Amino acid sequence: MKQILLLTKNIFVEAEWQNRIQQLGYEVFCSTQLLEKILQKRDYMIFGLFKTVIFSESVTNEEVAKVVQTNTSNNVSFFRIDEQALPSEVNTGDKTQETVIVLNSQMTLNELRENLCNKNSIKILTTVLSNPNSSDQFEGIPVHLIATLVSTMSKKEKELFHLLYEKHGDFVSRVELSETIWRQEVSNSSLTQLSQIVRRLKAKMKKIGLDEELIETHWNKGYALSKVFCENIDIYMGEKIF
C-alpha cells in the first residue's frame, strides 16, 4: 500500500481528506511534529520514507516553500490543499524547480486519483519568496498571479481594479471611484462599501502570494495601483486576463 504524508498544524481537522485519500487505497500518515522537525531542519530523512507529501491549508505558503526546498530528491511529489487556488505553475524558490500540485474538495475521487498519480497535473504557486526590504520586490510579477487574482474577483472588485489600472499608478479619489462604480452621488454607504472592496482585494492578493501594498492607499488621495504592478499588467495584457 502506498504511503502518503499529510503535513498539518491540526490533525483533528484532516479527517475528511484522510478518508477520501484512503478510499483510493493509500495509507495516510497525518503529522504536525514532522512538519515542525522539517521546518527546524532537524529531519531530512522523511523524504526517503514518503514519496508523496500533501500540505494542509493550515500550513502557510512560506512554510510549504521551505519544506519543498529541503528536499533533494526528484522522486517526491508535493501537493497542496487549497480551496481558493487556481491552476498555475511556478518556481518555489531560487534553488529548486519543484512545483506543488493543488488539490481541493471540489475534485471527484477520479480527479483526485489522477492528480495523486500524475506528477504533471495541475500545479500552483507555493509562495513568492522575496526580500521585503528589496526595492525591486515587485518586479517580474508572474502572469499567472495577475490572472489568478483577476479570476477570483467579484464584479465590483474587477471594476475597481480596472479603474485603478487605467490610471497607471496615479491616485484616484474615493469620491470619484464611488461615483463611477455605483453611478450615483457619493454616500457614506458607498464609501464604506468601497473600503470593504479594497480590503477584500488586498486579502485575495495576500492569499495568492502578492504583496497587498501593490494597492496603495492614501487617506487624502484615495487609491492607486503600484506603477510596477501596472507595468507588469501591461506586459501580460496579451494574455487577456481582463
Backbone bond lengths (Angstrom), bond angles and torsions (degrees), N, CA, C in turn:
res aa  C-N    CA-C-N  psi(-1)  N-CA   C-N-CA  omega(-1)  CA-C   N-CA-C  phi
1 M - - - 1.461 - - 1.531 109.31 -
2 K 1.320 117.48 130.36 1.453 121.57 -178.99 1.521 110.60 -73.39
3 Q 1.331 115.81 135.99 1.451 120.64 -177.95 1.530 111.10 -99.85
4 I 1.327 114.84 141.85 1.458 121.89 178.15 1.522 109.09 -125.54
5 L 1.322 116.51 134.84 1.458 121.87 176.96 1.521 108.95 -99.49
6 L 1.328 116.25 121.10 1.463 122.10 177.29 1.522 108.20 -106.22
7 L 1.334 116.16 108.90 1.459 121.14 -178.79 1.527 109.67 -91.24
8 T 1.314 116.44 128.53 1.459 121.03 -174.92 1.517 110.00 -150.26
9 K 1.317 116.10 167.10 1.462 121.19 173.76 1.527 111.70 -102.91
10 N 1.343 115.04 -2.81 1.469 119.41 179.67 1.526 108.58 -152.67
11 I 1.320 116.13 98.33 1.463 120.37 -175.34 1.524 112.64 -67.75
12 F 1.334 116.95 -17.69 1.461 120.55 -175.06 1.534 112.79 -77.85
13 V 1.330 117.86 -12.10 1.463 119.73 -179.42 1.527 111.89 -104.40
14 E 1.313 117.04 6.64 1.464 120.43 -174.91 1.525 113.56 -101.67
15 A 1.337 117.30 7.11 1.459 120.80 -174.26 1.524 112.82 -58.13
16 E 1.341 116.18 -41.47 1.465 119.44 -178.00 1.522 111.59 -63.79
17 W 1.337 116.10 -44.17 1.461 119.23 179.05 1.527 111.15 -68.07
18 Q 1.304 117.51 -39.78 1.458 119.94 177.03 1.523 110.59 -58.49
19 N 1.313 115.80 -44.18 1.462 120.44 -178.83 1.528 111.58 -63.27
20 R 1.333 117.25 -44.36 1.472 120.55 -179.14 1.521 111.03 -62.95
21 I 1.318 116.45 -43.10 1.459 120.17 -178.25 1.528 110.72 -69.36
22 Q 1.321 116.12 -37.90 1.459 120.07 178.93 1.523 111.48 -65.67
23 Q 1.322 117.45 -30.72 1.468 120.76 176.57 1.519 111.79 -61.26
24 L 1.323 115.86 -23.53 1.467 120.48 -179.86 1.527 112.07 -90.26
25 G 1.344 116.13 4.83 1.456 119.90 175.06 1.511 114.87 93.29
26 Y 1.320 117.56 13.44 1.462 120.92 178.74 1.523 110.69 -95.60
27 E 1.336 115.69 151.83 1.449 121.69 169.84 1.525 107.45 -97.00
28 V 1.335 117.53 122.28 1.463 121.90 -173.64 1.526 110.08 -106.75
29 F 1.329 114.95 123.89 1.464 121.07 176.17 1.522 107.58 -109.26
30 C 1.338 116.59 112.91 1.464 122.65 -175.90 1.525 109.27 -101.54
31 S 1.339 117.35 127.38 1.461 118.87 -173.74 1.525 113.06 -147.42
32 T 1.322 114.80 139.81 1.468 121.35 170.16 1.522 110.12 -99.95
33 Q 1.328 116.74 -33.10 1.453 120.93 -177.26 1.521 112.19 -65.76
34 L 1.331 116.63 -40.71 1.462 119.14 179.50 1.527 111.16 -65.41
35 L 1.333 116.78 -35.97 1.455 120.15 176.25 1.526 110.10 -59.52
36 E 1.333 115.93 -46.51 1.464 120.42 -179.52 1.529 111.02 -63.42
37 K 1.332 117.24 -40.78 1.463 120.71 -179.12 1.526 111.56 -64.60
38 I 1.331 116.24 -42.40 1.462 119.55 -179.62 1.527 110.08 -66.48
39 L 1.329 116.66 -43.47 1.461 120.58 -179.92 1.524 111.59 -63.42
40 Q 1.326 116.45 -32.03 1.460 121.54 178.85 1.526 111.88 -88.43
41 K 1.344 115.02 6.69 1.466 122.13 177.11 1.523 111.71 58.71
42 R 1.325 115.16 39.74 1.462 120.40 179.28 1.527 112.64 -111.90
43 D 1.325 117.21 2.20 1.466 119.25 -179.69 1.524 109.85 -153.10
44 Y 1.334 115.32 101.19 1.459 120.40 177.64 1.531 111.60 -104.51
45 M 1.330 116.42 -6.36 1.454 120.36 -175.02 1.518 112.38 -81.44
46 I 1.326 116.52 -10.85 1.460 120.12 -174.22 1.520 112.33 -61.58
47 F 1.355 116.35 -30.47 1.464 119.36 -178.10 1.526 111.97 -73.50
48 G 1.335 115.94 -11.25 1.452 118.91 174.04 1.521 111.82 -81.64
49 L 1.328 115.67 -18.62 1.461 121.04 -179.32 1.523 112.45 -96.84
50 F 1.343 115.80 -35.92 1.465 120.61 -177.75 1.529 110.04 -118.72
51 K 1.308 116.19 124.22 1.463 120.97 179.45 1.526 111.82 -97.94
52 T 1.338 116.06 -5.50 1.461 121.07 176.27 1.524 108.12 -130.50
53 V 1.324 115.97 122.17 1.458 122.04 -177.96 1.524 109.14 -124.09
54 I 1.332 116.40 129.16 1.461 121.68 179.07 1.522 108.80 -117.47
55 F 1.331 117.05 132.16 1.456 122.11 177.28 1.529 109.71 -98.84
56 S 1.309 115.83 131.01 1.460 121.32 176.17 1.534 110.28 -71.81
57 E 1.334 115.84 163.90 1.462 120.30 174.91 1.524 111.57 -66.10
58 S 1.318 117.24 -18.11 1.464 120.02 179.82 1.525 112.22 -74.87
59 V 1.327 117.68 -12.41 1.454 122.56 178.31 1.527 108.65 -90.72
60 T 1.324 116.96 131.34 1.463 119.94 -177.52 1.519 111.24 -73.41
61 N 1.344 115.65 160.65 1.463 120.88 177.96 1.526 111.50 -59.59
62 E 1.321 116.19 -40.41 1.465 119.64 -179.94 1.523 111.11 -63.36
63 E 1.318 116.61 -40.60 1.459 120.71 179.06 1.523 111.08 -67.18
64 V 1.336 116.41 -37.96 1.466 120.06 176.08 1.521 110.13 -58.21
65 A 1.329 116.12 -47.90 1.459 120.61 -178.64 1.527 111.63 -61.63
66 K 1.333 116.98 -39.93 1.466 120.59 -179.93 1.520 110.79 -63.39
67 V 1.327 116.54 -42.33 1.459 120.01 179.40 1.523 110.54 -65.32
68 V 1.313 116.50 -45.36 1.468 120.71 -179.56 1.521 110.62 -58.72
69 Q 1.316 116.20 -39.48 1.461 120.35 -176.80 1.525 112.94 -72.11
70 T 1.336 118.35 -18.36 1.462 119.97 176.83 1.518 111.55 -77.82
71 N 1.319 117.15 -16.51 1.451 121.11 -177.31 1.522 110.97 -81.22
72 T 1.315 116.15 129.80 1.469 121.00 178.50 1.519 112.16 -109.84
73 S 1.311 116.47 1.07 1.463 121.15 -179.03 1.522 111.00 -96.07
74 N 1.330 115.38 145.11 1.462 120.24 176.49 1.520 111.71 -91.01
75 N 1.324 116.39 1.36 1.463 120.44 -174.11 1.522 113.63 -99.97
76 V 1.331 116.91 6.04 1.458 120.38 -179.03 1.520 109.94 -102.14
77 S 1.318 116.61 130.80 1.466 122.29 177.03 1.524 108.98 -102.38
78 F 1.334 116.34 130.16 1.457 121.81 -179.26 1.522 110.49 -108.98
79 F 1.329 115.68 137.88 1.452 121.92 179.74 1.528 109.18 -130.49
80 R 1.319 115.03 152.72 1.467 120.98 -177.79 1.523 109.68 -131.76
81 I 1.326 118.35 121.93 1.459 121.70 173.94 1.519 107.73 -79.84
82 D 1.313 116.77 119.59 1.470 120.84 -179.08 1.520 108.11 -152.53
83 E 1.323 116.82 111.03 1.460 121.55 -175.25 1.527 113.12 -74.00
84 Q 1.340 117.76 -17.55 1.460 120.76 -176.46 1.517 112.91 -104.90
85 A 1.326 116.62 -10.64 1.459 119.36 -171.29 1.518 112.98 -73.99
86 L 1.339 114.64 153.07 1.453 122.40 176.41 1.526 109.23 -118.43
87 P 1.346 119.11 158.64 1.456 121.98 -175.71 1.525 113.01 -61.90
88 S 1.310 116.48 132.76 1.451 123.57 174.28 1.516 108.11 -172.88
89 E 1.318 116.62 161.79 1.456 120.18 178.81 1.509 109.43 -136.82
90 V 1.318 115.84 132.07 1.449 120.62 176.97 1.511 109.91 -145.37
91 N 1.314 114.87 170.51 1.442 121.57 172.63 1.521 108.60 -76.34
92 T 1.319 117.66 139.59 1.454 120.03 -179.31 1.518 112.42 -90.27
93 G 1.286 118.47 -3.31 1.455 120.19 179.62 1.507 111.23 173.68
94 D 1.316 116.95 175.26 1.451 121.41 -175.04 1.521 113.23 -68.40
95 K 1.338 116.91 -28.27 1.457 119.77 -171.19 1.522 113.69 -106.41
96 T 1.293 117.83 6.73 1.455 119.16 -179.38 1.512 111.47 -143.58
97 Q 1.306 115.82 146.99 1.455 121.54 177.47 1.525 110.56 -105.86
98 E 1.323 116.24 10.83 1.455 119.72 -178.57 1.519 111.22 -66.48
99 T 1.285 116.45 148.35 1.451 121.86 173.59 1.508 108.79 -124.98
100 V 1.307 115.36 163.63 1.460 121.01 -178.25 1.513 109.05 -118.66
101 I 1.306 116.67 130.99 1.460 122.56 -176.78 1.523 109.42 -89.13
102 V 1.329 116.39 131.50 1.456 119.95 -176.32 1.523 111.54 -86.63
103 L 1.330 114.66 138.58 1.462 122.15 175.12 1.518 107.95 -124.95
104 N 1.334 116.84 144.33 1.459 118.99 172.86 1.519 109.79 -145.89
105 S 1.311 115.88 163.47 1.463 121.32 -172.26 1.521 113.23 -69.97
106 Q 1.331 117.24 -10.92 1.463 120.07 178.31 1.525 111.92 -76.33
107 M 1.321 116.43 -13.46 1.461 119.89 179.04 1.529 110.40 -68.90
108 T 1.316 116.11 140.84 1.456 120.27 170.84 1.524 108.17 -73.93
109 L 1.320 116.62 167.89 1.464 119.43 176.89 1.520 110.89 -61.18
110 N 1.327 116.77 -35.88 1.467 120.25 178.16 1.521 110.94 -62.43
111 E 1.348 116.17 -44.72 1.461 120.41 179.56 1.517 110.99 -65.62
112 L 1.333 116.54 -40.49 1.454 120.56 178.33 1.523 110.39 -63.27
113 R 1.320 116.10 -43.10 1.464 120.59 179.43 1.523 111.21 -59.37
114 E 1.346 116.85 -45.46 1.458 120.66 -178.11 1.523 111.56 -68.14
115 N 1.322 117.11 -36.06 1.462 120.01 177.83 1.525 111.25 -66.59
116 L 1.328 117.03 -41.53 1.456 120.54 -176.98 1.522 112.42 -68.65
117 C 1.310 116.72 -24.51 1.473 118.75 -178.71 1.523 112.81 -105.11
118 N 1.329 117.35 2.86 1.458 120.00 -176.97 1.516 110.25 -125.48
119 K 1.315 115.87 109.42 1.470 121.50 -178.64 1.518 111.85 -64.35
120 N 1.327 117.25 -23.82 1.465 120.88 -176.27 1.508 112.93 -96.96
121 S 1.323 116.89 25.95 1.461 121.21 179.94 1.521 110.59 -77.74
122 I 1.331 115.54 -168.94 1.462 121.42 179.03 1.518 110.21 -55.73
123 K 1.319 116.28 135.43 1.451 120.44 -177.58 1.517 111.48 -128.04
124 I 1.329 115.00 159.18 1.467 118.66 -175.18 1.515 111.27 -147.08
125 L 1.294 115.28 154.63 1.445 122.23 175.78 1.521 111.73 -60.62
126 T 1.339 116.92 135.35 1.452 118.49 172.22 1.512 109.95 -87.07
127 T 1.317 116.79 -45.54 1.458 119.12 178.04 1.508 110.12 -171.07
128 V 1.304 117.03 162.76 1.460 121.81 173.74 1.516 106.18 -104.40
129 L 1.327 116.50 105.06 1.450 120.44 -177.02 1.516 109.37 -90.33
130 S 1.307 116.61 93.21 1.450 120.64 179.56 1.517 109.47 -123.84
131 N 1.299 115.90 158.61 1.458 121.46 178.63 1.513 108.74 -80.73
132 P 1.321 119.44 114.92 1.447 121.11 -176.39 1.522 113.28 -63.47
133 N 1.333 117.27 -16.07 1.450 120.55 179.56 1.520 112.76 -95.88
134 S 1.321 115.89 -0.27 1.451 119.56 -177.42 1.515 110.87 -80.98
135 S 1.324 117.16 139.83 1.460 121.25 -179.00 1.512 112.13 -72.80
136 D 1.340 116.31 -18.59 1.467 118.62 -179.16 1.521 111.15 -107.85
137 Q 1.360 117.22 27.81 1.459 120.10 -174.22 1.518 112.79 -64.85
138 F 1.343 118.68 -20.98 1.456 120.67 -177.77 1.527 112.25 -98.08
139 E 1.324 117.74 -2.64 1.455 119.62 -175.28 1.522 110.48 -73.56
140 G 1.334 115.32 148.87 1.445 120.74 176.66 1.506 114.30 64.70
141 I 1.331 118.17 42.02 1.460 121.33 178.39 1.527 108.90 -67.65
142 P 1.338 118.23 121.72 1.470 120.28 -177.00 1.529 112.41 -60.81
143 V 1.328 116.04 142.86 1.459 121.06 -177.64 1.517 111.88 -59.83
144 H 1.325 117.08 -35.15 1.464 118.41 -176.11 1.526 111.70 -66.15
145 L 1.349 117.19 -27.84 1.454 118.77 177.90 1.522 110.57 -70.27
146 I 1.335 115.90 -41.23 1.463 119.81 178.11 1.529 109.41 -65.10
147 A 1.319 115.80 -45.07 1.458 120.09 -179.60 1.520 111.61 -64.30
148 T 1.341 116.38 -40.17 1.461 120.44 178.36 1.518 110.80 -62.68
149 L 1.333 116.09 -44.38 1.460 120.18 179.14 1.517 111.09 -59.07
150 V 1.327 116.40 -50.24 1.467 120.34 -178.13 1.518 111.47 -61.89
151 S 1.321 116.75 -38.77 1.469 120.23 -177.07 1.522 112.85 -68.63
152 T 1.343 116.72 -19.63 1.470 119.40 179.92 1.525 112.64 -95.87
153 M 1.326 116.58 -1.72 1.464 120.20 -176.69 1.526 112.57 -77.22
154 S 1.320 115.01 146.60 1.457 120.75 169.94 1.529 108.35 -77.33
155 K 1.323 117.10 173.64 1.453 121.21 -179.07 1.534 111.64 -59.45
156 K 1.311 117.71 -46.11 1.460 121.58 -179.61 1.524 111.68 -68.37
157 E 1.331 116.68 -38.66 1.461 120.44 177.64 1.526 110.89 -62.63
158 K 1.316 115.83 -42.76 1.463 119.55 179.68 1.527 110.86 -66.55
159 E 1.322 116.51 -37.97 1.461 120.36 179.16 1.527 110.55 -63.74
160 L 1.326 117.00 -44.51 1.461 120.86 177.96 1.522 110.74 -63.08
161 F 1.318 116.30 -46.62 1.461 120.99 -178.92 1.523 110.91 -59.03
162 H 1.322 116.82 -42.24 1.460 121.10 -178.84 1.530 110.81 -67.43
163 L 1.322 116.73 -38.56 1.467 119.89 177.77 1.526 110.93 -62.34
164 L 1.307 116.60 -41.86 1.463 120.30 178.75 1.525 111.33 -68.58
165 Y 1.320 116.07 -39.64 1.464 119.81 179.38 1.525 111.40 -62.67
166 E 1.319 117.07 -38.96 1.465 120.94 -179.62 1.531 111.90 -61.92
167 K 1.327 117.12 -26.07 1.472 121.10 179.38 1.532 111.67 -84.07
168 H 1.306 116.50 -9.20 1.470 123.83 173.06 1.532 113.35 49.52
169 G 1.290 117.04 52.95 1.455 121.03 174.60 1.516 114.90 101.28
170 D 1.322 117.10 -14.16 1.464 119.93 177.85 1.530 109.78 -81.94
171 F 1.311 115.12 147.85 1.459 119.51 179.60 1.534 111.21 -73.87
172 V 1.338 114.38 144.69 1.467 121.46 175.40 1.517 106.41 -120.39
173 S 1.323 116.75 130.28 1.465 120.25 -176.71 1.523 111.16 -66.33
174 R 1.305 115.34 154.08 1.457 120.99 178.25 1.526 111.12 -63.84
175 V 1.325 116.47 -34.49 1.462 120.53 179.07 1.523 110.17 -65.51
176 E 1.334 116.74 -46.42 1.467 120.01 -179.54 1.518 110.82 -63.63
177 L 1.308 117.15 -42.84 1.461 120.23 179.25 1.526 111.12 -63.61
178 S 1.313 116.05 -43.72 1.458 120.36 -179.71 1.522 111.56 -61.68
179 E 1.334 115.85 -47.06 1.464 119.74 -178.54 1.527 111.82 -65.91
180 T 1.320 117.38 -35.11 1.464 120.93 -179.33 1.523 111.82 -72.96
181 I 1.322 116.30 -43.54 1.468 120.33 -176.29 1.527 111.86 -70.67
182 W 1.348 116.61 -43.19 1.471 119.27 -176.28 1.532 113.08 -99.33
183 R 1.345 116.03 -3.88 1.471 121.75 174.47 1.525 112.55 54.39
184 Q 1.302 114.78 42.95 1.460 121.09 176.77 1.524 108.40 -158.66
185 E 1.318 115.60 170.11 1.461 118.88 -179.03 1.529 110.42 -61.37
186 V 1.327 114.13 146.91 1.451 119.73 -177.28 1.533 110.65 -64.24
187 S 1.320 115.83 146.59 1.466 122.23 178.15 1.524 108.26 -142.81
188 N 1.309 115.66 165.72 1.467 119.43 176.96 1.523 111.17 -59.81
189 S 1.326 115.14 -35.73 1.462 119.88 179.45 1.526 111.52 -64.62
190 S 1.334 117.02 -45.99 1.462 120.19 -178.53 1.527 111.25 -67.75
191 L 1.336 117.48 -35.60 1.466 120.65 177.71 1.527 110.79 -66.73
192 T 1.326 115.70 -37.90 1.466 119.95 177.28 1.520 110.44 -65.17
193 Q 1.335 116.24 -43.65 1.459 120.28 178.33 1.524 111.10 -63.46
194 L 1.337 116.46 -37.10 1.462 121.02 178.48 1.534 110.09 -61.89
195 S 1.316 116.71 -45.25 1.470 120.97 178.16 1.519 111.19 -60.38
196 Q 1.336 115.87 -39.50 1.464 120.35 -179.89 1.533 110.48 -66.52
197 I 1.319 117.30 -38.91 1.461 121.23 178.23 1.516 110.53 -62.05
198 V 1.329 115.86 -45.15 1.463 119.92 179.97 1.529 110.53 -62.52
199 R 1.330 117.05 -42.36 1.466 120.56 178.56 1.523 111.45 -61.94
200 R 1.331 116.13 -41.60 1.470 119.05 179.03 1.526 111.39 -65.62
201 L 1.328 116.34 -40.43 1.466 119.93 178.39 1.526 111.02 -61.79
202 K 1.319 115.75 -44.73 1.460 119.76 -179.63 1.528 110.85 -64.39
203 A 1.320 116.38 -37.75 1.471 120.12 178.56 1.524 110.62 -64.66
204 K 1.329 116.85 -40.82 1.462 120.88 178.41 1.519 110.90 -66.20
205 M 1.317 117.02 -39.51 1.461 121.11 177.86 1.518 110.51 -61.80
206 K 1.308 115.96 -46.06 1.463 120.85 -179.20 1.516 111.21 -62.69
207 K 1.322 116.62 -38.44 1.467 121.49 -177.29 1.524 112.23 -63.67
208 I 1.346 117.56 -36.46 1.462 119.87 -177.14 1.518 112.55 -94.25
209 G 1.345 117.69 1.46 1.455 119.18 175.67 1.508 115.60 103.59
210 L 1.337 117.86 6.66 1.461 121.29 175.48 1.522 109.54 -91.93
211 D 1.327 116.74 142.56 1.459 120.10 178.08 1.526 108.82 -71.94
212 E 1.325 116.08 126.92 1.465 120.43 -177.53 1.528 111.90 -65.33
213 E 1.340 117.21 -16.53 1.460 120.34 178.89 1.521 112.56 -74.41
214 L 1.339 116.48 -3.23 1.467 119.54 172.66 1.525 109.97 -64.51
215 I 1.328 116.37 -23.71 1.474 120.59 167.99 1.519 106.23 -97.33
216 E 1.315 116.20 111.13 1.463 121.30 -176.13 1.535 109.88 -89.48
217 T 1.316 114.77 139.22 1.458 121.39 -178.71 1.526 110.16 -121.85
218 H 1.317 116.16 131.01 1.467 121.50 176.48 1.519 107.42 -136.16
219 W 1.321 116.61 124.88 1.467 120.07 -172.31 1.524 112.49 -56.30
220 N 1.331 117.97 -39.23 1.463 120.97 -177.47 1.525 113.52 -89.22
221 K 1.336 116.04 -29.16 1.472 119.71 -174.75 1.521 113.55 -93.81
222 G 1.302 117.77 -28.35 1.458 120.46 -177.89 1.512 111.87 110.07
223 Y 1.346 116.36 -131.57 1.460 121.72 -176.83 1.524 110.41 -127.22
224 A 1.349 114.19 155.80 1.463 120.59 176.36 1.521 109.00 -154.71
225 L 1.329 116.05 152.24 1.456 120.16 169.87 1.519 108.04 -87.93
226 S 1.312 116.81 140.95 1.451 120.35 175.87 1.528 110.20 -52.73
227 K 1.338 116.95 140.34 1.471 120.59 179.43 1.527 110.88 -59.85
228 V 1.331 115.88 -38.53 1.460 119.43 178.51 1.524 110.46 -64.16
229 F 1.328 116.70 -39.30 1.461 121.04 177.78 1.527 109.83 -61.70
230 C 1.319 116.38 -45.34 1.461 120.75 178.84 1.521 111.43 -61.47
231 E 1.325 116.27 -39.95 1.462 120.10 179.33 1.521 111.20 -64.11
232 N 1.328 116.79 -38.72 1.468 119.95 176.55 1.525 111.13 -66.36
233 I 1.320 116.62 -38.57 1.463 119.66 176.97 1.525 109.80 -63.91
234 D 1.342 117.41 -39.72 1.468 121.07 176.82 1.523 110.69 -56.24
235 I 1.318 115.64 -44.45 1.465 120.63 -176.91 1.519 110.99 -61.29
236 Y 1.322 116.04 -38.17 1.454 121.14 -173.00 1.524 114.40 -100.29
237 M 1.313 117.45 10.95 1.462 118.89 -179.80 1.525 111.59 -61.27
238 G 1.335 116.07 -24.73 1.458 119.44 177.18 1.506 112.93 -64.59
239 E 1.355 116.42 -16.54 1.463 120.79 177.24 1.521 112.21 -80.33
240 K 1.340 116.48 -5.30 1.467 121.69 177.97 1.533 111.41 56.32
241 I 1.320 116.07 53.47 1.451 119.30 -177.31 1.520 112.03 -78.62
242 F 1.340 118.37 -18.84 1.466 120.07 179.69 1.514 109.98 -93.89
